[in-house]
Amino acid sequence: MTEQDQVRHRSGGTLEKRQALLRGARTVFGREGYTRAGIDEIAAEAGVSTRTLYNHFGGKANLFREALLDSAAAVTAAHVALAERHLTKVTDVEKDLLAFAREWMGRRTDHDAHMRLVRQIIAEGNRLPADVIEEWQRIGPRAVTEAVRERLEALGAQGLLRIAPGESAEAARHLMLLVAGGVTTDTFFGVVPMSAEELDARVVGGVRTFLKLYGA
């Protein structure tokens, strides 16, 4: 193996260990919460030594921050892609909004590890650094809302929705609350099961209520 190959091998191994630590951290923090989660437990879940954990992240607080923000960025990217796919070339407003909302809610289980982290944030928010919560909000929920806002504003400009430019942020919040708010609350962020029929009824009701407010 040449020296260049050795460097690539070490870099690949380092990246793999970092990703393993982030996955392990999401699993343990999501299961135990921030306060109860232990460094030894996270390292064991990731299949690395505690020394490797400290070398990569310096300690528990920074590992939690990186695990949360990495997870939030991935979830945001998935949700933004959904908004772009369903709300960019709209021909039938109700049909396309329903398709967006159904896929959005139907794929909630794609992000189970992240939702477990979010539940822990809600339970332990007063024990977590405020800057971590703020950064999560910025790259997570707010970024998703902004992507939806942009699409709704464009639909308003096209005359497909009754949304003035200054009202698009409120409209985006209303859409997300009407479609997902009740489901999130009633299932305690996915802990309590909800039947497919009930979920679809919530989605349809949310979209139709939104259109009563903003339909052109």
C-alpha positions in Angstrom: 0.0 0.0 0.0 1.4 3.4 -1.0 1.6 6.3 1.4 -1.3 8.0 -0.4 -3.4 4.9 -0.1 -2.6 4.7 3.6 -3.7 8.3 4.1 -7.0 7.5 2.3 -7.5 4.4 4.4 -6.9 6.3 7.6 -9.3 9.1 6.5 -12.0 6.6 5.6 -11.6 4.8 8.9 -11.8 8.1 10.8 -15.0 9.1 8.9 -16.6 5.7 9.5 -15.8 5.9 13.3 -17.3 9.5 13.4 -20.5 8.3 11.7 -20.7 5.3 14.0 -20.4 7.6 17.0 -23.1 9.9 15.7 -25.4 6.9 15.1 -24.6 5.5 18.5 -25.2 8.8 20.2 -28.6 9.3 18.5 -29.6 5.8 19.7 -28.4 6.2 23.3 -29.5 9.8 23.8 -32.8 9.0 22.2 -33.3 6.1 24.6 -31.8 7.4 27.8 -32.0 11.2 27.4 -29.1 13.6 27.8 -28.7 13.4 31.5 -28.8 9.6 31.9 -26.7 8.7 28.8 -23.2 7.6 29.6 -20.1 8.0 27.5 -19.2 4.3 28.0 -22.6 3.3 26.8 -22.4 5.5 23.7 -18.9 4.2 22.8 -20.1 0.6 23.2 -23.2 1.2 21.0 -20.9 2.7 18.3 -18.4 -0.1 18.6 -15.4 2.1 19.5 -13.4 3.0 22.5 -14.2 5.9 24.8 -10.8 7.4 23.8 -11.9 7.5 20.2 -15.1 9.3 21.3 -13.1 11.9 23.2 -10.7 12.3 20.3 -13.5 13.0 17.9 -15.9 15.1 20.0 -14.1 16.1 23.2 -17.0 14.9 25.4 -20.6 14.3 26.0 -21.9 17.8 25.5 -20.3 18.4 22.1 -21.3 14.9 21.0 -24.9 15.6 21.8 -24.8 18.8 19.9 -23.2 17.2 16.8 -25.5 14.2 16.8 -28.6 16.4 17.1 -27.6 18.9 14.4 -26.4 16.3 12.0 -29.7 14.5 12.4 -31.7 17.7 12.1 -29.9 18.6 8.9 -30.7 15.3 7.3 -34.4 15.5 8.3 -34.6 19.0 7.0 -33.1 18.0 3.6 -35.7 15.2 3.3 -38.6 17.6 4.1 -37.4 20.3 1.8 -37.1 17.8 -1.0 -40.7 16.8 -0.4 -41.9 20.5 -0.6 -39.9 21.0 -3.8 -41.3 17.8 -5.4 -44.9 18.4 -4.7 -45.3 22.2 -4.5 -43.1 23.5 -7.3 -45.2 22.6 -10.4 -48.7 22.7 -9.0 -51.6 22.1 -11.4 -54.4 21.2 -8.9 -53.9 22.9 -5.6 -55.9 20.5 -3.4 -54.5 17.4 -5.1 -50.9 18.6 -4.9 -51.2 19.8 -1.3 -52.7 16.5 -0.3 -49.9 14.6 -2.0 -47.4 16.6 -0.2 -49.1 16.3 3.2 -49.7 12.5 2.8 -46.1 11.8 1.9 -44.8 14.1 4.7 -46.9 12.4 7.4 -46.6 8.9 5.8 -42.8 9.0 6.0 -42.6 10.0 9.7 -41.1 6.7 10.6 -38.2 7.4 8.3 -36.8 9.6 11.0 -37.6 7.6 14.2 -34.1 8.1 15.7 -34.4 11.9 15.3 -37.9 12.0 16.7 -36.7 10.1 19.8 -34.0 12.8 20.2 -36.7 15.5 19.9 -38.8 13.9 22.6 -35.8 14.0 24.9 -35.3 17.7 24.1 -38.8 18.4 25.1 -38.4 16.4 28.4 -35.0 17.9 29.3 -35.0 21.2 27.6 -34.2 23.2 30.7 -31.1 21.1 31.2 -29.7 21.6 27.7 -27.6 24.5 26.5 -29.8 27.2 25.0 -27.5 27.7 22.1 -27.9 24.1 21.1 -31.7 24.4 21.1 -31.5 27.6 19.1 -29.2 26.0 16.5 -31.5 23.0 16.2 -34.5 25.2 15.7 -32.6 27.2 13.0 -31.4 24.3 10.9 -34.4 22.1 11.7 -38.0 23.3 12.2 -37.4 26.9 11.0 -35.6 25.8 7.8 -38.5 23.4 6.9 -41.1 26.1 7.6 -39.1 28.5 5.4 -39.0 26.1 2.5 -42.8 25.6 2.7 -43.2 29.4 3.0 -41.3 30.0 -0.2 -43.5 27.5 -2.1 -46.7 28.9 -0.7 -45.7 32.5 -1.5 -45.0 31.4 -5.1 -48.4 29.8 -5.3 -49.9 33.0 -4.0 -48.1 35.0 -6.6 -49.5 32.6 -9.3 -53.0 33.2 -8.0 -53.4 29.6 -7.0 -53.7 30.5 -3.3 -55.0 33.7 -1.6 -51.7 34.6 0.1 -50.2 38.1 0.1 -46.4 38.3 0.3 -46.5 39.4 3.9 -48.8 36.5 4.9 -46.7 33.6 3.6 -44.9 32.8 6.8 -48.2 32.7 8.8 -49.7 30.5 6.0 -46.8 28.0 6.2 -47.2 27.8 10.0 -50.9 27.2 9.6 -50.4 24.4 7.0 -47.9 22.6 9.2 -50.0 22.9 12.3 -53.2 21.8 10.6 -51.6 18.8 9.0 -49.1 17.7 11.6 -49.8 19.5 14.9 -52.6 17.3 16.1 -51.0 14.1 15.0 -47.7 15.0 16.7 -49.6 15.9 20.0 -51.9 13.0 20.0 -49.2 10.4 19.2 -46.7 12.0 21.6 -44.2 12.4 18.8 -44.8 8.9 17.5 -45.0 7.0 20.8 -48.7 6.2 20.6 -49.8 4.4 17.4 -52.3 6.0 15.1 -54.1 4.0 12.4 -53.5 4.7 8.7 -57.2 5.6 8.4 -57.1 8.1 11.2 -53.9 9.6 10.0 -55.3 10.1 6.5 -58.4 11.7 7.9 -56.3 14.2 9.8 -54.3 15.0 6.7 -57.3 15.5 4.5 -59.0 17.6 7.2 -56.0 19.7 7.7 -55.5 20.5 4.0 -59.1 21.3 3.5 -59.2 23.6 6.5 -56.1 25.3 5.1 -57.8 25.8 1.8 -60.8 27.3 3.5 -58.4 30.0 4.8 -56.2 30.4 1.8 -57.9 28.9 -1.2 -58.1 31.2 -4.2 
